[in-house]
Amino acid sequence: MYIFGYGSLMNEASRTLTGHTGRSVPAVVHGMIRSWSKIDDTYKASPVAVVRGDGEVNGVLLEVDDMALKEFDIREAGYHRVELRSEQIECLDRYEPQGPVWIYIVEEANAPCTNSPIVMSYVDTVLAGCLEISDTFARHFVEHTQGWHHPLKNDRDNPVYSRVAGVESHHQERIDELIACWITD
């Protein structure tokens, strides 16, 4: 079985802080919309979340066993796990997943706010994961994620996001370039 990671789970170093995954396959899922969203009042930052809708979301299919699925269910508290239909999944390397593919979604996106802003430590983690695949993959994430106009906090010197991993200075330079035209002051 698989989970479809579309945020920090795209970053190998970040996801290994939670559990073991097998093969990682870049993919696009249709019929979903990704946006920056406050999950609940306990979060100090707003991660990305997916809702059902007329859009597409890039990410990675991650092969998992039952134990890893339980570990990722804990990591993704605040979301609920639903199964994707095979026709929604477009693997970018012609891979055909064998078994169910799960995605963590929310019913409704909730706008980030000053108490739960978008934080650069999370943006860096996600986009460093995208850049592991390709620059085009990272651009797709930026272009197909709604809500860049919401509050953004630069916490790079004192990260709010607890699973920041796999981010190098060269990533940050490219990430700043990728998001520059999407950020409003």
C-alpha positions in Angstrom: 0.0 0.0 0.0 1.0 3.6 -0.4 0.4 7.1 1.0 0.5 10.1 -1.2 2.7 12.8 0.3 2.1 16.3 -0.9 3.8 18.5 1.7 6.7 17.7 4.1 6.4 14.0 3.3 8.0 14.8 -0.1 11.2 15.5 1.8 13.0 12.2 2.4 14.9 13.4 5.4 11.7 14.8 7.0 9.6 11.7 6.5 12.3 9.4 7.9 11.9 11.2 11.2 8.5 9.5 11.4 8.8 6.1 9.8 10.2 3.8 7.2 9.0 4.0 3.6 9.9 1.9 0.6 9.9 3.2 -2.9 9.1 6.9 -3.6 7.5 7.7 -6.9 6.8 11.3 -8.1 3.1 11.6 -9.1 0.3 14.0 -9.7 -3.2 13.5 -8.2 -6.2 15.0 -10.0 -9.4 16.0 -8.3 -7.7 17.7 -5.3 -6.7 21.2 -4.4 -3.7 22.1 -2.1 -3.7 25.3 -0.1 -2.0 26.7 3.0 -4.3 25.9 5.8 -4.5 26.2 9.6 -5.3 22.7 10.8 -6.4 23.5 14.3 -5.7 25.9 17.2 -2.8 23.7 18.5 -0.6 24.3 15.4 1.9 27.1 15.7 2.2 27.1 11.9 -0.1 26.5 8.9 1.0 23.6 6.7 -0.4 22.7 3.4 -3.7 20.7 3.3 -5.7 19.1 0.5 -9.4 19.2 -0.1 -11.4 17.6 -2.8 -11.9 19.8 -5.9 -11.2 20.6 -9.5 -7.4 20.8 -9.3 -4.2 18.8 -9.3 -1.5 18.2 -6.7 2.0 17.0 -7.2 3.7 14.8 -4.6 5.1 11.3 -4.1 3.7 7.9 -3.7 5.3 6.3 -0.7 5.3 2.6 -0.3 4.4 1.7 3.4 3.6 -1.3 5.5 0.9 -1.5 8.2 3.3 -0.2 10.9 4.5 2.8 8.9 0.9 3.6 8.1 0.1 3.8 11.8 3.1 6.0 12.4 2.1 8.4 9.6 -1.5 8.5 10.8 -0.1 9.8 14.1 2.1 12.4 12.3 -0.9 13.6 10.2 -3.2 14.2 13.2 -5.8 16.7 12.2 -6.2 15.3 8.8 -8.2 12.2 7.8 -7.0 9.5 5.5 -9.0 8.6 2.4 -8.3 6.2 -0.4 -7.6 7.6 -3.9 -9.1 6.1 -7.0 -6.6 4.7 -9.5 -7.8 7.1 -12.3 -6.9 10.1 -10.1 -3.2 9.1 -10.0 -0.7 10.0 -12.7 2.7 8.6 -11.9 5.5 10.6 -13.6 7.7 7.6 -14.3 5.0 5.2 -15.6 4.9 3.3 -12.4 1.7 1.4 -11.5 1.1 1.2 -7.8 0.0 -2.2 -6.5 -2.4 -1.8 -3.7 -4.4 1.0 -2.2 -3.2 4.6 -2.2 -4.1 6.8 0.7 -4.0 10.6 1.0 -4.5 12.8 4.1 -7.1 15.5 3.5 -9.2 18.0 5.4 -12.9 18.8 4.7 -12.3 22.5 4.5 -9.2 24.7 4.2 -8.9 27.3 7.0 -6.9 30.4 6.2 -3.6 30.9 8.0 -3.5 33.8 10.4 -0.9 35.7 12.4 -1.2 33.1 15.3 -0.8 30.2 12.8 1.1 31.7 9.8 2.9 30.0 7.0 6.5 29.5 8.2 9.6 29.4 6.1 11.0 26.3 8.0 8.0 24.3 6.6 8.2 25.9 3.2 11.9 25.1 3.0 11.3 21.5 4.1 8.6 21.0 1.5 10.4 22.7 -1.4 13.7 21.0 -0.6 11.8 17.8 -1.0 10.4 19.0 -4.4 13.9 20.0 -5.5 15.1 16.5 -4.7 13.0 15.5 -7.7 13.4 18.5 -10.0 13.2 22.3 -10.3 10.1 21.8 -12.5 8.5 19.7 -9.7 9.2 22.5 -7.2 7.6 25.1 -9.6 4.5 22.9 -10.0 4.2 22.9 -6.2 4.4 26.7 -6.0 2.0 27.3 -8.9 -0.6 24.7 -7.7 -0.7 25.7 -4.1 -3.3 28.3 -3.1 -2.9 30.9 -0.3 0.5 32.4 -0.7 -1.0 35.8 0.2 -1.6 34.7 3.8 0.8 35.7 6.7 4.3 34.3 6.3 6.9 34.2 9.0 10.6 33.9 8.4 11.7 31.5 11.2 14.8 30.1 9.5 17.0 31.2 12.4 14.7 29.6 15.0 12.5 27.0 13.2 8.9 26.6 14.4 8.4 23.5 12.3 9.7 20.6 14.3 10.5 18.3 11.3 12.7 20.6 9.3 15.2 18.4 7.6 17.2 18.1 4.5 17.4 21.8 3.8 20.7 23.3 2.7 21.6 27.0 2.0 21.5 26.4 -1.7 18.0 25.1 -1.4 17.0 28.3 0.5 18.4 30.5 -2.2 16.4 28.7 -4.9 13.3 28.5 -2.7 13.4 32.3 -2.3 13.5 32.7 -6.0 10.6 30.3 -6.6 8.3 32.0 -4.2 9.3 35.6 -4.7 6.5 36.5 -7.1 3.8 34.7 -5.0 4.5 36.4 -1.7 2.8 39.7 -1.0 3.9 42.1 1.8 
